[in-house]
């Protein structure tokens, strides 16, 4: 009942603002063209390929095992399910028949080819900041892809959220009306980082919590949020719950490789971002992002607690053995059989640095939200040296065993009592 009341309130508010927005939201097409200083031909397509990776388009527009950019990925929301569209140049199922102006309008205003209002699962509130030149470069690259005739399932939203016109009022409240404008009081690196983090990279779409109307809470910008059961951690410079104790080199390493010594490795959605997007960016762009993040106002969050890098059980362990006289437990038994050979009892990791657990937020969270999912589903990050993978153990262990090893890991490597339960593991298996 408590959940139903806020949702009902959201319906009323959306209906009111949607009615007002219906009359005022401009859906007209505006002429678009590249500026004279922008590259053309092969250089334009190469730039578009880079910007497409920076925007992480493949992550949302590709189903696991499916054709790249052919759409169909499901986004499960409190009011139904939305499926990403096909953005290959197929003329019927994709965007092959779209004009440049229609593509730019979709990216910057959230309006589809036929004037329909798009849902903000498509992060156009971030892409609205992206320059028209860069949007056209992305369009030029997408036009070179192989056309795919795949049609995603129809959205399944309950009334009134299936009424797209409600989005017009929503946009009046939450959509930026101007492109990114550099701050002349800041350095070129800071401005480039701001453009990447806030616009192309749309980091706030995951790392910022949302309000009742599914808009990002500006007062908690980049302070961490929960996305489909996983935690996107605080990336402001708060020293207790954010990146305030990270060095510039550590932050740059984490963004570009998915790992930083003393901070663990990315998993879940962040591992995917590194794999499909960030690892392909230039080191200059990565460092610009780090510069911008380090200069943000520090915001504390209740989403996560203080990180303990060297808990007693960890410091008392050797690489090949836990502390002496450690009693056998279900969690220790699973860790011994499935985890210790890669991660080591002292969390130092073997074979590859990505296996290190020291200082990782994932093992310092008593709720174990991200830990459970990486144990169940595994993780993958590509690198110049080859794929770095952790297998999933969903088929190998029961809910009770996954809960037990999660709680053991949280205690061993994070120094706190884990709170993972069997029902939580069962729920995590679903996504």
C-alpha positions in Angstrom: 0.0 0.0 0.0 2.9 2.4 0.8 4.3 1.7 -2.6 1.0 2.2 -4.3 0.5 5.7 -2.8 3.6 7.3 -4.2 2.9 5.7 -7.6 -0.6 7.0 -7.6 0.7 10.4 -6.7 3.1 10.2 -9.6 0.2 9.4 -11.9 -1.7 12.5 -10.8 1.4 14.8 -11.1 2.3 13.4 -14.6 -1.3 13.8 -15.7 -1.3 17.5 -14.7 2.1 18.4 -16.1 1.4 16.3 -19.2 -1.8 18.2 -19.9 0.2 21.5 -19.7 3.1 20.2 -21.8 0.7 18.9 -24.5 0.1 22.5 -25.6 3.6 23.9 -25.2 6.1 21.1 -26.1 7.6 21.9 -29.6 7.8 18.8 -31.8 8.8 20.6 -35.0 11.9 19.7 -36.9 14.7 22.2 -37.2 17.3 22.2 -40.0 20.6 20.7 -39.0 24.1 20.8 -40.6 27.7 20.2 -39.6 29.7 23.3 -38.8 32.5 24.1 -41.3 35.2 23.2 -38.8 33.9 19.7 -38.4 35.5 16.8 -40.4 33.6 15.0 -43.2 33.8 11.7 -45.0 35.9 9.0 -43.4 37.1 11.3 -40.6 33.5 12.1 -39.7 32.7 8.4 -39.5 35.8 7.7 -37.4 34.8 10.5 -35.0 31.3 9.1 -34.9 32.6 5.6 -34.0 34.5 7.1 -31.1 31.6 9.2 -29.9 29.3 6.1 -30.1 31.6 4.2 -27.8 31.9 7.2 -25.5 28.1 7.2 -25.3 28.0 3.5 -24.6 25.2 3.0 -27.2 25.9 -0.7 -27.6 25.1 -1.5 -24.0 21.5 -0.5 -24.2 20.8 -1.4 -27.8 22.2 -4.9 -27.9 20.7 -8.0 -26.1 23.2 -10.5 -24.8 24.3 -12.7 -27.7 22.3 -10.6 -30.2 23.3 -8.5 -33.1 25.0 -5.2 -32.1 22.7 -2.2 -32.0 19.6 -4.3 -33.1 17.8 -3.4 -29.9 15.4 -5.5 -27.8 17.1 -5.1 -24.4 14.4 -5.0 -21.6 14.3 -2.2 -19.0 12.2 -3.3 -16.1 10.7 -0.2 -14.4 8.2 0.2 -11.5 5.4 0.9 -14.1 6.2 -1.7 -16.7 8.9 -2.8 -19.2 10.5 -0.8 -22.0 12.5 -2.3 -24.8 15.4 -0.5 -26.6 14.9 0.1 -30.3 16.9 -1.0 -33.3 19.3 1.7 -34.3 20.9 -0.1 -37.2 20.3 1.5 -40.7 17.5 -1.0 -41.6 14.9 1.1 -43.3 11.9 -0.7 -41.7 13.0 -2.0 -38.3 15.8 0.5 -37.7 16.6 4.1 -38.4 17.6 3.8 -42.0 14.7 6.0 -43.1 15.3 8.7 -40.5 16.5 12.1 -41.6 19.5 13.7 -39.8 17.1 16.3 -38.3 14.9 13.5 -36.9 17.9 11.8 -35.4 19.1 15.0 -33.8 15.6 15.8 -32.4 15.4 12.3 -30.9 18.8 12.7 -29.2 18.3 16.2 -27.9 14.6 16.4 -27.3 13.4 12.9 -26.9 11.0 12.9 -29.8 10.8 10.0 -32.3 10.5 10.1 -36.1 6.8 10.4 -36.1 6.6 13.0 -33.4 6.0 10.5 -30.6 7.5 11.3 -27.2 10.2 8.9 -26.1 10.6 7.6 -22.6 13.6 8.7 -20.4 15.0 5.2 -20.2 16.7 6.6 -23.3 19.0 9.1 -21.6 18.1 12.1 -23.7 18.2 14.3 -20.7 22.0 13.8 -20.8 22.3 13.7 -24.6 20.5 17.0 -24.8 23.8 18.5 -23.7 25.7 17.0 -26.7 26.6 19.3 -29.6 24.7 18.9 -32.9 28.0 18.2 -34.6 28.7 15.3 -32.3 25.2 13.9 -32.7 25.5 14.1 -36.5 28.9 12.3 -36.3 27.2 9.5 -34.3 24.5 9.4 -37.0 27.1 9.1 -39.7 28.7 6.1 -38.0 25.5 4.3 -37.3 24.6 4.6 -41.0 27.7 2.4 -41.8 26.5 -0.5 -39.7 25.0 -3.7 -41.2 21.2 -3.3 -41.4 19.4 -5.7 -39.1 15.7 -6.5 -39.6 15.1 -7.3 -35.9 12.1 -5.7 -34.3 12.1 -5.5 -30.5 9.0 -6.4 -28.5 6.4 -3.8 -27.9 6.7 -1.8 -24.6 4.5 -3.2 -21.8 3.5 -0.2 -19.6 0.3 0.1 -17.6 -2.0 3.1 -17.8 -1.4 6.0 -17.8 2.3 5.6 -18.3 1.6 4.1 -21.7 0.4 7.5 -22.8 3.5 9.0 -24.4 2.1 12.6 -24.3 2.6 12.7 -20.6 6.3 12.9 -21.3 5.8 16.4 -22.7 5.1 17.9 -19.3 7.9 15.8 -17.9 10.4 17.3 -20.4 9.3 20.8 -19.6 10.4 20.2 -16.0 13.5 18.1 -16.5 15.0 18.3 -20.0 17.9 20.7 -20.5 17.0 23.3 -23.1 20.5 24.2 -24.2 23.6 22.3 -25.3 26.7 22.1 -23.0 28.4 25.4 -22.5 32.0 25.5 -21.3 32.7 27.3 -18.1 35.4 29.9 -18.9 36.5 29.9 -15.3 37.6 26.3 -15.6 40.4 24.5 -17.4 40.0 22.8 -20.8 40.4 19.4 -19.1 37.6 20.2 -16.6 35.3 21.2 -19.4 36.1 18.2 -21.5 35.5 16.0 -18.5 32.2 17.7 -17.7 31.0 17.2 -21.3 31.9 13.5 -21.2 30.5 12.8 -17.7 27.3 14.8 -17.9 26.6 14.5 -21.6 28.0 11.7 -23.8 28.9 9.3 -20.9 25.6 10.0 -19.1 27.1 8.8 -15.8 24.4 10.4 -13.8 21.7 8.2 -15.3 23.0 5.4 -13.1 25.0 7.1 -10.3 22.2 9.6 -9.4 19.1 8.6 -7.5 15.7 9.4 -9.0 12.6 11.1 -7.6 9.0 10.1 -7.7 8.7 11.2 -11.3 11.8 9.2 -12.4 13.9 12.3 -12.8 17.4 12.6 -11.4 17.7 14.3 -8.0 19.9 17.2 -8.6 20.8 17.6 -5.0 22.2 14.1 -4.9 24.0 14.3 -8.3 26.4 11.4 -8.8 26.1 10.4 -5.1 25.1 6.8 -5.9 21.9 5.0 -6.7 20.3 1.5 -7.0 19.7 0.3 -10.6 17.8 -2.9 -11.1 19.0 -4.2 -7.8 22.7 -3.2 -8.2 24.4 -0.3 -6.6 26.0 2.4 -8.7 28.3 3.8 -6.1 29.0 7.4 -5.0 31.5 9.0 -7.5 31.7 12.4 -5.8 34.9 13.3 -3.8 33.3 12.4 -0.4 36.1 10.7 1.6 33.9 8.2 3.5 31.5 7.0 0.8 32.9 8.3 -2.5 36.2 8.7 -4.3 37.8 11.3 -2.0 40.6 9.0 -1.0 41.4 7.9 -4.6 44.4 9.2 -6.4 44.1 10.6 -9.9 46.0 7.6 -11.2 43.8 5.1 -9.4 40.6 6.8 -10.7 42.0 6.9 -14.3 43.1 3.2 -14.1 39.6 2.2 -12.8 37.8 4.0 -15.5 40.1 2.8 -18.3 40.7 -0.8 -17.2 38.0 -1.6 -14.6 40.6 -2.1 -11.9 42.6 0.1 -9.5 45.0 -1.4 -6.9 43.6 -1.0 -3.4 40.1 -0.4 -4.8 39.2 -3.7 -6.4 37.6 -4.2 -9.8 34.4 -3.2 -11.6 31.6 -5.7 -11.9 28.0 -5.7 -13.1 26.9 -2.6 -15.0 30.1 -0.8 -14.4 32.2 -3.7 -15.9 30.0 -3.5 -19.0 30.6 0.3 -19.3 34.3 -0.3 -19.1 34.1 -3.2 -21.5 32.0 -1.5 -24.2 32.9 2.1 -23.7 35.5 3.5 -21.4 38.5 1.3 -22.3 38.3 2.6 -25.9 38.6 6.3 -24.9 41.9 8.1 -25.1 43.9 8.5 -21.9 43.4 12.3 -22.2 39.7 11.9 -22.2 39.8 9.5 -19.2 42.0 11.9 -17.2 39.6 14.7 -18.1 36.7 12.7 -16.6 38.8 12.1 -13.5 39.6 15.8 -13.3 35.9 16.7 -13.4 34.8 14.1 -10.9 37.5 15.1 -8.5 36.3 18.7 -8.6 32.7 18.0 -7.9 31.1 18.9 -4.5 31.5 16.1 -2.1 28.2 14.4 -1.3 27.8 11.8 1.4 25.3 9.0 1.0 23.5 6.4 3.1 23.8 4.0 0.2 27.1 2.7 1.4 29.2 2.8 4.6 32.8 3.5 5.5 35.2 1.3 3.5 37.6 -0.9 5.5 40.6 -1.8 3.4 42.5 -4.0 5.9 40.0 -5.8 8.2 41.4 -8.1 10.9 40.5 -11.4 9.1 42.2 -10.2 5.9 45.5 -9.0 7.5 45.7 -12.3 9.5 45.4 -14.4 6.3 48.1 -15.7 4.0 47.8 -15.9 0.3 47.2 -19.7 0.4 45.4 -20.0 3.8 42.9 -18.3 6.1 43.9 -17.4 9.7 44.9 -20.4 11.7 42.1 -22.1 13.6 39.4 -20.5 11.5 36.3 -22.7 12.1 34.8 -24.4 9.0 31.6 -22.8 7.8 29.3 -23.3 4.8 30.6 -20.0 3.4 34.3 -20.8 3.9 33.8 -24.2 2.3 32.4 -22.6 -0.9 35.1 -20.0 -0.9 37.8 -22.6 -0.5 36.4 -24.7 -3.4 35.5 -22.0 -5.9 37.1 -18.7 -5.0 40.4 -19.0 -3.2 42.4 -20.2 -6.2 41.8 -16.9 -8.0 41.2 -14.3 -5.3 43.5 -15.7 -2.6 42.7 -15.8 1.1 44.3 -12.4 1.6 42.4 -10.9 -1.3 45.6 -10.1 -3.2 44.5 -12.0 -6.3 46.4 -14.4 -8.5 47.2 -14.4 -12.2 45.6 -11.0 -12.9 45.2 -7.8 -10.9 41.4 -7.8 -11.5 41.1 -10.7 -9.1 42.2 -8.6 -6.1 39.5 -7.9 -3.6 41.4 -5.5 -1.3 39.5 -2.2 -0.8 36.6 -3.1 -3.1 33.3 -1.5 -2.4 31.6 -4.8 -3.5 33.0 -6.7 -0.5 32.5 -3.8 1.9 28.8 -3.7 1.5 26.9 -5.7 4.2 23.9 -5.9 1.9 25.9 -7.7 -0.7 23.8 -6.4 -3.6 26.6 -6.3 -6.2 28.5 -9.2 -4.7 25.7 -11.6 -5.0 25.1 -10.7 -8.6 28.7 -11.1 -9.6 28.9 -14.5 -7.9 25.7 -15.6 -9.7 26.3 -14.1 -13.1 30.1 -13.6 -13.3 31.9 -10.6 -14.9 33.7 -9.8 -18.1 36.0 -7.0 -19.2 38.0 -6.9 -22.4 41.6 -5.7 -22.5 44.5 -5.4 -24.8 45.9 -8.6 -23.2 42.6 -10.5 -23.8 39.3 -11.0 -22.0 39.3 -10.9 -18.2 36.5 -13.1 -16.9 35.0 -14.4 -13.7 32.6 -17.2 -14.3 29.1 -17.2 -12.8 28.2 -19.8 -10.3 24.4 -19.6 -10.5 24.1 -23.2 -11.7 26.8 -24.6 -9.3 25.4 -23.5 -6.0 22.1 -23.1 -4.2 20.6 -19.9 -2.9 21.7 -20.9 0.6 25.3 -21.6 -0.5 25.5 -18.3 -2.4 24.2 -16.4 0.6 26.7 -18.2 2.9 29.7 -17.4 0.7 28.6 -13.8 0.2 28.4 -13.3 3.9 31.7 -15.0 4.4 33.4 -12.8 1.8 31.9 -9.6 3.4 33.3 -10.6 6.8 36.7 -11.8 5.5 37.4 -8.9 3.1 35.2 -6.1 4.4 35.3 -6.7 8.2 31.5 -6.5 8.7 28.7 -8.9 9.2 27.0 -9.8 5.9 23.2 -9.5 5.7 22.6 -11.6 2.6 19.6 -13.9 2.8 18.4 -16.8 0.6 15.3 -14.9 -0.7 17.6 -12.0 -1.7 19.8 -14.4 -3.7 16.6 -15.9 -5.3 15.5 -12.4 -6.4 19.0 -11.6 -7.7 18.9 -14.7 -9.9 16.1 -13.1 -11.9 18.3 -10.2 -13.2 
